[in-house]
Amino acid sequence: MRRFIRGFLLFFVGGLFGTAIGFAAGLWFFPYIFPLEPVNHTLTQEETQVSPIAKGAFIHANPNDPIHWGKGSVSVYKNLVFLESDFEVGAGPDYRVLLVPKAGIKSNGDVREVLGKSVDLGQIQAFKGGQRYPIPPNVNLDDYQSVVIWCRQFGALISPATLAKK
C-alpha cells in the first residue's frame, strides 16, 4: 500500500510540475507562435496638414540581442504619437509604448531610472505597421525626449527612439 501511495504522490507532483512548466512555456512562446496581425493605421487628412512636434527613429539598442529589436519612424503630434508604416519590432509579450523623459536610451537601466516619470500610452497594437497612440491631455511634451517600446512583463527595453524637436 505504501508503494502505491508513494507512486501516486510522485505521479501527482510530477503532473503538477509538468503542467506548471507547460503553462509557463505557453505564455512565453504564445507571441512567437501566434503573432499580432500587422496593422496600417494612417493619419487623418486634418492631421496631415499639421507638422509633427518631434520625430525619431527606432533603433536596435543592443545588436548582440537578436530578440529585442525595433526599426522604423515615429512622429509626435500635439495629442498623438504615430508609429509610421515602416515600424517593426521583434515579437514578444506585453509590449508597451512609453513617452520617456530622457534622450539617448540604450539599456534597461536607462528606462528603469525614469519609469516612474514616463507616460504609458498603451499596449502595442501590432509588431508591424502604422499605429496611433493618443497622448493624455495633461502631458507636457516638452518634458519627454524619447518614445520607447518596453516589455512590461520582463522589464526589458525593446527599442528606443530619441526625438528631435521640429
N, CA and C atoms as a LAMMPS dump frame, in Angstrom:
ITEM: TIMESTEP
0
ITEM: NUMBER OF ATOMS
498
ITEM: BOX BOUNDS ff ff ff
-5.0000000000000000e+02 5.0000000000000000e+02
-5.0000000000000000e+02 5.0000000000000000e+02
-5.0000000000000000e+02 5.0000000000000000e+02
ITEM: ATOMS id mol type element x y z
1 1 1 N 0.816 -1.194 0
2 1 2 C 0 0 0
3 1 3 C 0.867 1.268 0
4 2 1 N 1.959 1.228 0.762
5 2 2 C 2.854 2.388 0.79
6 2 3 C 3.441 2.66 -0.592
7 3 1 N 3.771 1.601 -1.279
8 3 2 C 4.336 1.75 -2.616
9 3 3 C 3.333 2.434 -3.546
10 4 1 N 2.069 2.066 -3.42
11 4 2 C 1.021 2.665 -4.238
12 4 3 C 0.885 4.161 -3.935
13 5 1 N 0.817 4.512 -2.65
14 5 2 C 0.676 5.918 -2.251
15 5 3 C 1.887 6.722 -2.707
16 6 1 N 3.048 6.153 -2.517
17 6 2 C 4.277 6.835 -2.93
18 6 3 C 4.285 7.066 -4.449
19 7 1 N 3.906 6.057 -5.201
20 7 2 C 3.837 6.177 -6.656
21 7 3 C 2.802 7.201 -7.086
22 8 1 N 1.646 7.174 -6.411
23 8 2 C 0.594 8.132 -6.734
24 8 3 C 1.05 9.565 -6.454
25 9 1 N 1.67 9.798 -5.3
26 9 2 C 2.165 11.133 -4.961
27 9 3 C 3.221 11.602 -5.957
28 10 1 N 4.113 10.705 -6.334
29 10 2 C 5.141 11.042 -7.311
30 10 3 C 4.503 11.419 -8.649
31 11 1 N 3.523 10.645 -9.065
32 11 2 C 2.795 10.922 -10.305
33 11 3 C 2.062 12.263 -10.216
34 12 1 N 1.4 12.516 -9.096
35 12 2 C 0.635 13.743 -8.897
36 12 3 C 1.546 14.975 -8.894
37 13 1 N 2.635 14.921 -8.143
38 13 2 C 3.578 16.044 -8.075
39 13 3 C 4.216 16.274 -9.445
40 14 1 N 4.582 15.205 -10.129
41 14 2 C 5.145 15.328 -11.476
42 14 3 C 4.154 15.957 -12.438
43 15 1 N 2.886 15.576 -12.315
44 15 2 C 1.846 16.16 -13.161
45 15 3 C 1.674 17.646 -12.911
46 16 1 N 1.672 18.041 -11.638
47 16 2 C 1.571 19.466 -11.307
48 16 3 C 2.771 20.242 -11.844
49 17 1 N 3.954 19.686 -11.639
50 17 2 C 5.181 20.329 -12.1
51 17 3 C 5.175 20.462 -13.628
52 18 1 N 4.805 19.397 -14.32
53 18 2 C 4.744 19.42 -15.783
54 18 3 C 3.714 20.411 -16.302
55 19 1 N 2.567 20.483 -15.632
56 19 2 C 1.533 21.434 -16.024
57 19 3 C 2.024 22.869 -15.858
58 20 1 N 2.684 23.142 -14.746
59 20 2 C 3.202 24.493 -14.496
60 20 3 C 4.239 24.885 -15.547
61 21 1 N 5.144 23.979 -15.866
62 21 2 C 6.166 24.271 -16.881
63 21 3 C 5.52 24.453 -18.254
64 22 1 N 4.558 23.618 -18.581
65 22 2 C 3.861 23.744 -19.858
66 22 3 C 3.105 25.056 -19.975
67 23 1 N 2.464 25.47 -18.893
68 23 2 C 1.736 26.736 -18.888
69 23 3 C 2.695 27.908 -19.073
70 24 1 N 3.808 27.894 -18.337
71 24 2 C 4.806 28.966 -18.449
72 24 3 C 5.394 29.013 -19.862
73 25 1 N 5.686 27.855 -20.427
74 25 2 C 6.229 27.814 -21.79
75 25 3 C 5.204 28.346 -22.794
76 26 1 N 3.938 28.033 -22.576
77 26 2 C 2.885 28.543 -23.45
78 26 3 C 2.807 30.06 -23.423
79 27 1 N 2.901 30.628 -22.222
80 27 2 C 2.895 32.091 -22.113
81 27 3 C 4.097 32.704 -22.808
82 28 1 N 5.243 32.056 -22.67
83 28 2 C 6.482 32.572 -23.258
84 28 3 C 6.436 32.529 -24.789
85 29 1 N 6.001 31.401 -25.341
86 29 2 C 6.059 31.212 -26.791
87 29 3 C 4.824 31.703 -27.54
88 30 1 N 3.737 32.036 -26.84
89 30 2 C 2.498 32.431 -27.497
90 30 3 C 2.688 33.548 -28.523
91 31 1 N 3.379 34.673 -28.17
92 31 2 C 3.502 35.739 -29.178
93 31 3 C 4.339 35.356 -30.391
94 32 1 N 5.187 34.345 -30.255
95 32 2 C 6.005 33.909 -31.392
96 32 3 C 5.216 32.966 -32.301
97 33 1 N 4.368 32.15 -31.698
98 33 2 C 3.577 31.19 -32.47
99 33 3 C 2.36 31.876 -33.091
100 34 1 N 1.734 32.779 -32.34
101 34 2 C 0.543 33.494 -32.799
102 34 3 C 0.78 35.004 -32.724
103 35 1 N 1.611 35.555 -33.615
104 35 2 C 1.906 36.994 -33.54
105 35 3 C 0.673 37.836 -33.862
106 36 1 N 0.694 39.073 -33.379
107 36 2 C -0.381 40.012 -33.68
108 36 3 C -0.414 40.285 -35.181
109 37 1 N -1.607 40.488 -35.705
110 37 2 C -1.75 40.829 -37.124
111 37 3 C -1.166 42.217 -37.376
112 38 1 N -0.428 42.399 -38.478
113 38 2 C 0.076 43.744 -38.794
114 38 3 C -1.095 44.714 -38.987
115 39 1 N -0.881 45.957 -38.612
116 39 2 C -1.897 46.99 -38.816
117 39 3 C -1.296 48.077 -39.692
118 40 1 N -2.145 48.917 -40.227
119 40 2 C -1.642 50.039 -41.009
120 40 3 C -2.562 51.233 -40.812
121 41 1 N -2.574 51.75 -39.579
122 41 2 C -3.345 52.951 -39.312
123 41 3 C -2.69 54.123 -40.032
124 42 1 N -3.484 55.103 -40.355
125 42 2 C -2.964 56.293 -41.033
126 42 3 C -3.43 57.541 -40.286
127 43 1 N -2.837 58.652 -40.636
128 43 2 C -3.272 59.931 -40.088
129 43 3 C -4.482 60.419 -40.872
130 44 1 N -5.352 61.156 -40.21
131 44 2 C -6.492 61.741 -40.91
132 44 3 C -5.991 62.877 -41.796
133 45 1 N -6.836 63.316 -42.701
134 45 2 C -6.448 64.405 -43.6
135 45 3 C -6.132 65.672 -42.801
136 46 1 N -6.896 65.93 -41.739
137 46 2 C -6.63 67.103 -40.89
138 46 3 C -5.267 66.983 -40.214
139 47 1 N -4.933 65.78 -39.747
140 47 2 C -3.658 65.573 -39.051
141 47 3 C -2.465 65.724 -39.989
142 48 1 N -2.644 65.367 -41.254
143 48 2 C -1.535 65.502 -42.203
144 48 3 C -1.246 66.966 -42.536
145 49 1 N -2.196 67.859 -42.249
146 49 2 C -1.994 69.289 -42.504
147 49 3 C -1.115 69.939 -41.434
148 50 1 N -0.961 69.26 -40.293
149 50 2 C -0.19 69.8 -39.17
150 50 3 C 1.175 69.118 -39.134
151 51 1 N 2.212 69.897 -38.957
152 51 2 C 3.562 69.327 -38.849
153 51 3 C 3.742 68.68 -37.48
154 52 1 N 4.501 67.597 -37.425
155 52 2 C 4.754 66.974 -36.123
156 52 3 C 5.616 67.877 -35.237
157 53 1 N 5.438 67.732 -33.935
158 53 2 C 6.242 68.475 -32.958
159 53 3 C 7.647 67.891 -32.899
160 54 1 N 7.729 66.562 -33.051
161 54 2 C 9.03 65.874 -32.985
162 54 3 C 8.972 64.607 -33.817
163 55 1 N 10.153 64.158 -34.236
164 55 2 C 10.272 62.903 -34.988
165 55 3 C 11.459 62.127 -34.444
166 56 1 N 11.428 60.808 -34.672
167 56 2 C 12.541 59.974 -34.246
168 56 3 C 12.562 58.68 -35.029
169 57 1 N 13.603 57.888 -34.804
170 57 2 C 13.742 56.59 -35.466
171 57 3 C 14.083 55.547 -34.406
172 58 1 N 13.359 54.443 -34.436
173 58 2 C 13.636 53.346 -33.508
174 58 3 C 14.941 52.672 -33.899
175 59 1 N 15.695 52.249 -32.89
176 59 2 C 16.987 51.601 -33.127
177 59 3 C 17.04 50.254 -32.427
178 60 1 N 17.975 49.445 -32.855
179 60 2 C 18.286 48.176 -32.198
180 60 3 C 19.305 48.519 -31.118
181 61 1 N 18.831 48.716 -29.889
182 61 2 C 19.677 49.236 -28.809
183 61 3 C 20.853 48.324 -28.487
184 62 1 N 20.647 47.015 -28.571
185 62 2 C 21.728 46.069 -28.278
186 62 3 C 21.859 45.098 -29.449
187 63 1 N 22.776 45.343 -30.379
188 63 2 C 22.924 44.472 -31.55
189 63 3 C 23.251 43.016 -31.205
190 64 1 N 23.733 42.754 -29.993
191 64 2 C 24.024 41.378 -29.585
192 64 3 C 22.779 40.631 -29.125
193 65 1 N 21.65 41.313 -29.043
194 65 2 C 20.388 40.714 -28.603
195 65 3 C 19.473 40.527 -29.814
196 66 1 N 19.335 39.298 -30.321
197 66 2 C 18.532 39.087 -31.526
198 66 3 C 17.022 39.128 -31.285
199 67 1 N 16.585 39.134 -30.032
200 67 2 C 15.153 39.094 -29.726
201 67 3 C 14.566 40.491 -29.565
202 68 1 N 15.278 41.379 -28.881
203 68 2 C 14.768 42.714 -28.577
204 68 3 C 15.309 43.727 -29.582
205 69 1 N 14.524 44.004 -30.612
206 69 2 C 14.951 44.932 -31.648
207 69 3 C 13.74 45.692 -32.185
208 70 1 N 14.017 46.774 -32.845
209 70 2 C 12.97 47.544 -33.488
210 70 3 C 13.566 48.428 -34.559
211 71 1 N 12.713 48.869 -35.464
212 71 2 C 13.139 49.789 -36.515
213 71 3 C 11.915 50.551 -36.996
214 72 1 N 12.172 51.639 -37.678
215 72 2 C 11.084 52.44 -38.216
216 72 3 C 11.041 53.822 -37.603
217 73 1 N 10.085 54.601 -38.057
218 73 2 C 9.975 56.009 -37.671
219 73 3 C 8.803 56.243 -36.733
220 74 1 N 8.925 57.312 -35.954
221 74 2 C 7.851 57.743 -35.064
222 74 3 C 7.704 59.253 -35.188
223 75 1 N 6.468 59.72 -35.196
224 75 2 C 6.173 61.156 -35.22
225 75 3 C 5.3 61.48 -34.015
226 76 1 N 5.595 62.608 -33.382
227 76 2 C 4.817 63.042 -32.225
228 76 3 C 4.091 64.331 -32.589
229 77 1 N 2.771 64.292 -32.432
230 77 2 C 1.924 65.454 -32.669
231 77 3 C 1.418 65.96 -31.321
232 78 1 N 0.684 67.043 -31.318
233 78 2 C 0.226 67.662 -30.072
234 78 3 C -0.502 66.67 -29.162
235 79 1 N -1.321 65.808 -29.73
236 79 2 C -2.102 64.879 -28.911
237 79 3 C -2.013 63.429 -29.395
238 80 1 N -0.935 63.108 -30.125
239 80 2 C -0.846 61.789 -30.741
240 80 3 C 0.604 61.371 -30.975
241 81 1 N 0.906 60.118 -30.647
242 81 2 C 2.167 59.5 -31.071
243 81 3 C 1.8 58.566 -32.211
244 82 1 N 2.483 58.727 -33.34
245 82 2 C 2.179 57.919 -34.52
246 82 3 C 3.403 57.113 -34.924
247 83 1 N 3.294 55.789 -34.822
248 83 2 C 4.342 54.898 -35.316
249 83 3 C 4.084 54.744 -36.806
250 84 1 N 5.041 55.13 -37.615
251 84 2 C 4.871 55.166 -39.07
252 84 3 C 4.721 53.755 -39.651
253 85 1 N 4.34 53.67 -40.912
254 85 2 C 4.086 52.377 -41.558
255 85 3 C 5.333 51.503 -41.652
256 86 1 N 6.532 52.091 -41.532
257 86 2 C 7.766 51.298 -41.584
258 86 3 C 8.161 50.736 -40.21
259 87 1 N 7.325 50.946 -39.195
260 87 2 C 7.616 50.475 -37.84
261 87 3 C 7.542 48.949 -37.771
262 88 1 N 8.511 48.356 -37.045
263 88 2 C 8.52 46.905 -36.832
264 88 3 C 9.368 46.587 -35.601
265 89 1 N 8.893 45.638 -34.782
266 89 2 C 9.656 45.14 -33.632
267 89 3 C 9.59 43.62 -33.614
268 90 1 N 10.582 42.999 -32.946
269 90 2 C 10.554 41.56 -32.748
270 90 3 C 9.403 41.192 -31.824
271 91 1 N 8.786 40.05 -32.049
272 91 2 C 7.618 39.624 -31.272
273 91 3 C 7.972 39.376 -29.812
274 92 1 N 6.988 39.581 -28.953
275 92 2 C 7.162 39.331 -27.526
276 92 3 C 5.897 39.673 -26.762
277 93 1 N 5.881 39.382 -25.459
278 93 2 C 4.678 39.607 -24.657
279 93 3 C 4.64 40.99 -24.003
280 94 1 N 3.454 41.528 -23.85
281 94 2 C 3.181 42.718 -23.038
282 94 3 C 4.058 43.92 -23.387
283 95 1 N 4.154 44.23 -24.679
284 95 2 C 4.906 45.406 -25.112
285 95 3 C 4.062 46.656 -24.884
286 96 1 N 4.695 47.705 -24.374
287 96 2 C 4.046 48.978 -24.098
288 96 3 C 4.756 50.093 -24.862
289 97 1 N 4.006 51.127 -25.225
290 97 2 C 4.572 52.316 -25.859
291 97 3 C 4.663 53.385 -24.77
292 98 1 N 5.878 53.876 -24.523
293 98 2 C 6.109 54.847 -23.455
294 98 3 C 6.683 56.148 -24.004
295 99 1 N 6.255 57.26 -23.424
296 99 2 C 6.934 58.545 -23.591
297 99 3 C 7.89 58.652 -22.412
298 100 1 N 9.165 58.862 -22.685
299 100 2 C 10.191 58.81 -21.645
300 100 3 C 10.92 60.156 -21.548
301 101 1 N 11.124 60.668 -20.312
302 101 2 C 11.782 61.966 -20.139
303 101 3 C 13.307 61.881 -20.142
304 102 1 N 13.849 61.179 -21.125
305 102 2 C 15.305 61.049 -21.226
306 102 3 C 15.658 60.748 -22.679
307 103 1 N 16.724 61.34 -23.162
308 103 2 C 17.209 61.064 -24.518
309 103 3 C 18.339 60.044 -24.448
310 104 1 N 18.633 59.427 -25.571
311 104 2 C 19.766 58.508 -25.651
312 104 3 C 19.594 57.231 -24.861
313 105 1 N 18.395 56.697 -24.803
314 105 2 C 18.133 55.443 -24.087
315 105 3 C 18.881 54.314 -24.792
316 106 1 N 19.647 53.537 -24.032
317 106 2 C 20.421 52.432 -24.61
318 106 3 C 20.278 51.121 -23.839
319 107 1 N 19.719 51.172 -22.606
320 107 2 C 19.677 49.953 -21.79
321 107 3 C 18.419 49.904 -20.93
322 108 1 N 18.167 48.727 -20.356
323 108 2 C 17.043 48.556 -19.435
324 108 3 C 17.152 49.535 -18.274
325 109 1 N 18.366 49.713 -17.759
326 109 2 C 18.59 50.612 -16.627
327 109 3 C 18.219 52.051 -16.939
328 110 1 N 18.487 52.484 -18.175
329 110 2 C 18.117 53.844 -18.584
330 110 3 C 16.609 54.052 -18.459
331 111 1 N 15.833 53.037 -18.838
332 111 2 C 14.376 53.149 -18.768
333 111 3 C 13.914 53.029 -17.318
334 112 1 N 14.46 52.075 -16.58
335 112 2 C 14.032 51.859 -15.193
336 112 3 C 14.21 53.105 -14.324
337 113 1 N 15.278 53.859 -14.561
338 113 2 C 15.523 55.032 -13.717
339 113 3 C 14.513 56.15 -13.943
340 114 1 N 13.801 56.14 -15.07
341 114 2 C 12.79 57.173 -15.338
342 114 3 C 11.392 56.583 -15.549
343 115 1 N 11.221 55.308 -15.242
344 115 2 C 9.94 54.637 -15.484
345 115 3 C 8.797 55.316 -14.736
346 116 1 N 9.041 55.763 -13.517
347 116 2 C 8.003 56.429 -12.732
348 116 3 C 7.57 57.769 -13.312
349 117 1 N 8.407 58.391 -14.111
350 117 2 C 8.103 59.689 -14.722
351 117 3 C 7.62 59.532 -16.161
352 118 1 N 7.628 58.308 -16.672
353 118 2 C 7.237 58.05 -18.06
354 118 3 C 5.722 57.98 -18.186
355 119 1 N 5.235 58.168 -19.403
356 119 2 C 3.808 58.074 -19.691
357 119 3 C 3.571 56.819 -20.519
358 120 1 N 2.755 55.907 -19.987
359 120 2 C 2.401 54.672 -20.692
360 120 3 C 1.233 54.985 -21.622
361 121 1 N 1.461 54.89 -22.926
362 121 2 C 0.424 55.2 -23.915
363 121 3 C -0.424 53.989 -24.271
364 122 1 N -0.056 52.818 -23.765
365 122 2 C -0.865 51.633 -24.001
366 122 3 C -0.074 50.483 -24.587
367 123 1 N -0.774 49.358 -24.695
368 123 2 C -0.165 48.151 -25.245
369 123 3 C 0.008 48.304 -26.747
370 124 1 N 1.099 47.744 -27.245
371 124 2 C 1.366 47.809 -28.676
372 124 3 C 0.235 47.087 -29.425
373 125 1 N -0.189 47.644 -30.545
374 125 2 C -1.319 47.101 -31.29
375 125 3 C -0.9 46.003 -32.258
376 126 1 N 0.342 46.05 -32.705
377 126 2 C 0.873 45.051 -33.632
378 126 3 C 2.389 45.169 -33.631
379 127 1 N 3.054 44.127 -34.099
380 127 2 C 4.513 44.143 -34.167
381 127 3 C 5.014 44.821 -35.44
382 128 1 N 4.072 45.198 -36.305
383 128 2 C 4.459 45.782 -37.585
384 128 3 C 3.34 46.69 -38.087
385 129 1 N 3.735 47.849 -38.646
386 129 2 C 2.764 48.718 -39.294
387 129 3 C 2.476 50.005 -38.54
388 130 1 N 1.776 50.918 -39.221
389 130 2 C 1.414 52.213 -38.659
390 130 3 C 0.432 52.076 -37.507
391 131 1 N 0.682 52.832 -36.423
392 131 2 C -0.15 52.733 -35.222
393 131 3 C -0.299 54.098 -34.574
394 132 1 N -1.477 54.338 -33.995
395 132 2 C -1.808 55.615 -33.354
396 132 3 C -1.962 55.406 -31.847
397 133 1 N -1.367 56.311 -31.075
398 133 2 C -1.482 56.271 -29.615
399 133 3 C -1.803 57.672 -29.115
400 134 1 N -3.014 57.886 -28.586
401 134 2 C -3.365 59.215 -28.086
402 134 3 C -2.531 59.591 -26.859
403 135 1 N -2.186 60.856 -26.769
404 135 2 C -1.439 61.384 -25.625
405 135 3 C -2.449 62.02 -24.673
406 136 1 N -2.41 61.665 -23.392
407 136 2 C -3.34 62.278 -22.432
408 136 3 C -3.203 63.809 -22.438
409 137 1 N -4.307 64.53 -22.23
410 137 2 C -4.283 65.994 -22.34
411 137 3 C -3.382 66.7 -21.319
412 138 1 N -3.104 66.082 -20.19
413 138 2 C -2.303 66.743 -19.152
414 138 3 C -0.795 66.573 -19.347
415 139 1 N -0.368 65.96 -20.451
416 139 2 C 1.055 65.698 -20.697
417 139 3 C 1.705 66.891 -21.395
418 140 1 N 2.806 67.377 -20.829
419 140 2 C 3.594 68.448 -21.444
420 140 3 C 4.697 67.789 -22.278
421 141 1 N 4.575 67.843 -23.581
422 141 2 C 5.515 67.147 -24.464
423 141 3 C 6.938 67.68 -24.38
424 142 1 N 7.117 68.886 -23.876
425 142 2 C 8.475 69.428 -23.709
426 142 3 C 9.286 68.625 -22.695
427 143 1 N 8.6 67.866 -21.835
428 143 2 C 9.275 67.083 -20.791
429 143 3 C 9.771 65.723 -21.281
430 144 1 N 9.458 65.342 -22.517
431 144 2 C 9.759 63.99 -22.992
432 144 3 C 10.664 64.033 -24.217
433 145 1 N 11.729 63.242 -24.166
434 145 2 C 12.716 63.243 -25.243
435 145 3 C 12.778 61.937 -26.034
436 146 1 N 12.032 60.913 -25.611
437 146 2 C 12.097 59.619 -26.307
438 146 3 C 10.743 58.926 -26.312
439 147 1 N 10.556 58.09 -27.321
440 147 2 C 9.463 57.117 -27.344
441 147 3 C 10.14 55.759 -27.261
442 148 1 N 9.642 54.91 -26.362
443 148 2 C 10.285 53.623 -26.104
444 148 3 C 9.258 52.504 -26.2
445 149 1 N 9.667 51.395 -26.814
446 149 2 C 8.884 50.164 -26.76
447 149 3 C 9.492 49.354 -25.618
448 150 1 N 8.666 49.024 -24.63
449 150 2 C 9.115 48.417 -23.375
450 150 3 C 8.321 47.144 -23.111
451 151 1 N 8.992 46.073 -22.718
452 151 2 C 8.313 44.836 -22.332
453 151 3 C 8.061 44.898 -20.829
454 152 1 N 6.825 45.135 -20.454
455 152 2 C 6.481 45.267 -19.037
456 152 3 C 6.635 43.943 -18.297
457 153 1 N 6.294 42.836 -18.955
458 153 2 C 6.354 41.529 -18.303
459 153 3 C 7.763 41.183 -17.831
460 154 1 N 8.772 41.479 -18.635
461 154 2 C 10.148 41.115 -18.293
462 154 3 C 11.027 42.322 -17.98
463 155 1 N 10.458 43.52 -17.977
464 155 2 C 11.238 44.719 -17.694
465 155 3 C 12.388 44.895 -18.661
466 156 1 N 12.096 44.727 -19.957
467 156 2 C 13.155 44.75 -20.969
468 156 3 C 12.917 45.849 -22.004
469 157 1 N 13.996 46.529 -22.356
470 157 2 C 13.966 47.515 -23.434
471 157 3 C 13.907 46.778 -24.765
472 158 1 N 12.918 47.11 -25.574
473 158 2 C 12.806 46.503 -26.896
474 158 3 C 13.455 47.421 -27.93
475 159 1 N 12.994 48.67 -27.978
476 159 2 C 13.569 49.61 -28.939
477 159 3 C 13.267 51.048 -28.522
478 160 1 N 14.293 51.904 -28.474
479 160 2 C 14.083 53.316 -28.162
480 160 3 C 14.173 54.185 -29.417
481 161 1 N 13.511 55.328 -29.366
482 161 2 C 13.63 56.339 -30.423
483 161 3 C 13.805 57.694 -29.746
484 162 1 N 14.976 58.282 -29.898
485 162 2 C 15.204 59.631 -29.372
486 162 3 C 14.535 60.622 -30.315
487 163 1 N 13.804 61.562 -29.741
488 163 2 C 13.035 62.513 -30.537
489 163 3 C 13.84 63.77 -30.84
490 164 1 N 13.711 64.239 -32.07
491 164 2 C 14.296 65.515 -32.48
492 164 3 C 13.137 66.487 -32.655
493 165 1 N 13.146 67.555 -31.894
494 165 2 C 12.075 68.561 -31.973
495 165 3 C 12.122 69.25 -33.329
496 166 1 N 10.964 69.539 -33.868
497 166 2 C 10.856 70.209 -35.174
498 166 3 C 10.563 71.674 -34.994
